Amino acid sequence: MKHFKPDATTARPNFARWLLAQQKRDDQIGELAKAARRDPRFPIEGCVADVGTRLNKLEADPDMHCALEDAELEWLSY
């Protein structure tokens, strides 16, 4: 699977928008992205903490919180 790797002139994408772009993945991050796309109140311009807050408000399954942690680590690696 190819992952977005910015060059020196490219800024890291916004976390929430990056997450939404992960919908085609066949893992927990992909499942989180699909759930985010279905949520009309998902913080599209949000940071990791904003997404976590939204998951808490929705009383999301613990697996979604684990997926968020994995997504954050991957996003930070860019």
CORMO-V359392 format. One record per residue. N is the residue number from 1. RES is the residue in three letters. OMEGA is omega in radians with two decimals (NA if undefined). NEAR is the number of other C-alpha atoms within 12 Angstrom. Layout:
BEGIN
N	RES	OMEGA	NEAR
N	RES	OMEGA	NEAR
END
This chain:
BEGIN
1	MET	3.10	8
2	LYS	3.09	7
3	HIS	3.12	13
4	PHE	3.07	19
5	LYS	-3.13	17
6	PRO	3.02	14
7	ASP	-3.05	9
8	ALA	-3.11	8
9	THR	-3.09	7
10	THR	3.10	11
11	ALA	3.07	14
12	ARG	3.13	19
13	PRO	3.03	22
14	ASN	-3.05	23
15	PHE	-3.06	32
16	ALA	3.10	32
17	ARG	3.08	24
18	TRP	-3.14	34
19	LEU	3.14	41
20	LEU	3.14	31
21	ALA	-3.09	25
22	GLN	-3.03	31
23	GLN	-3.07	22
24	LYS	-3.14	18
25	ARG	3.12	19
26	ASP	3.13	13
27	ASP	-3.09	20
28	GLN	3.09	25
29	ILE	3.07	32
30	GLY	3.10	24
31	GLU	3.09	27
32	LEU	3.12	40
33	ALA	3.12	31
34	LYS	3.11	24
35	ALA	3.12	27
36	ALA	-3.13	33
37	ARG	-3.14	23
38	ARG	-3.07	15
39	ASP	-3.11	19
40	PRO	-3.14	11
41	ARG	3.11	18
42	PHE	-3.10	28
43	PRO	-3.04	26
44	ILE	3.14	25
45	GLU	-3.01	18
46	GLY	3.05	22
47	CYS	-3.13	24
48	VAL	-3.13	30
49	ALA	3.11	18
50	ASP	3.12	20
51	VAL	3.09	37
52	GLY	3.09	30
53	THR	3.13	19
54	ARG	3.10	27
55	LEU	3.11	27
56	ASN	3.13	16
57	LYS	-3.13	14
58	LEU	-3.06	18
59	GLU	-3.09	13
60	ALA	3.08	21
61	ASP	3.11	18
62	PRO	3.10	16
63	ASP	3.12	17
64	MET	3.08	28
65	HIS	3.07	26
66	CYS	3.10	20
67	ALA	3.11	31
68	LEU	3.10	40
69	GLU	3.12	23
70	ASP	3.14	21
71	ALA	3.14	34
72	GLU	3.13	25
73	LEU	3.13	16
74	GLU	-3.14	21
75	TRP	3.14	29
76	LEU	-3.12	21
77	SER	-3.13	15
78	TYR	NA	20
END
